[in-house]
Amino acid sequence: KPDALVCVVSPYHLTTQEPPAIGSLQLAERVVTLMPSPLAGSDREHVREAVELSPRYLRFMESWRWSMPLWREGVVASGEGGQELADELRNVLRRIDDEGALAGLRPLMRRQMFENERTFLEAVAGDLLKGGPDPGVTIPVAAGVDAFAARHGLVSVRAGASSVAQKAEMHLGEKIFAIALPMLVRASAGRVLSARCELEPELVALRSAILRSRDAGAPDDALAGAAEAYAAAFDARSEAFLPGDDENGERVQSGYLSVTGVMLPADAVLRSSLVAVRALAKRGSRVGAGASVSQGQAPATAAEPVFSLILRPMNISPAA
């Protein structure tokens, strides 16, 4: 497994600049996310052609303009080890088509998504702009995040559970640790980069303790101390990155995030999505998510589990 804390983050969180994305951009050494780039390539010429093909793609690119400094600094990338996260979507769709246990998800899928460049960009960029919730896009994207993280030994990131599927996921997981960390939760790329720079020594120690906890399957002896040292440094040096408005004229916000480390099956999204499908089919039923997810109808747990961080806001305050 890599000795760096590399997090795989949903592009939905990055588009809406939600705390799971902003928090990951500070906590992780690097972040991988899905960039819905043209199938022919992401060079300037192909992107220009894609913008002409899909007005939605242009609006999507504009929505990510705020994050461009992070891409230029190498904090964010669209893949790892020469492989693109976007390619994982095809693998997810193929698995849903091939495995009988996943047949319940097939009516939700949008197989035409990969028919040509325009359908791909329209489907993914359009749903990202809406913040979902087209399951034909959101399920392959979420499942692709976990599968890619598991394949490369990286860390997937989740928001707090709210939907039926997300709550069902938690019945599949094994909690390893829970800590609370002060972080920027609404800030520009420039402020995020400043925070990373100011807090680098403490972040290095915290990242190492998180990875050791993952590998041991239990909280590392140094984790609590590393979290406390980071929190103290955040309070002591926040004047360098916190006060006032950012360079975009937006109010900077900070707050405590609950960071919970859990080990999950790499196919947890697919299994929990099946639970949600069954729940919708039995609206009048009171069958609990925990009972449903344990039934034998779900696919077998993947051989390689995925380590995931759940980032959930505890309290948020505007900067002074």
Disulfide bonds with the S-S distance in Angstrom:
none
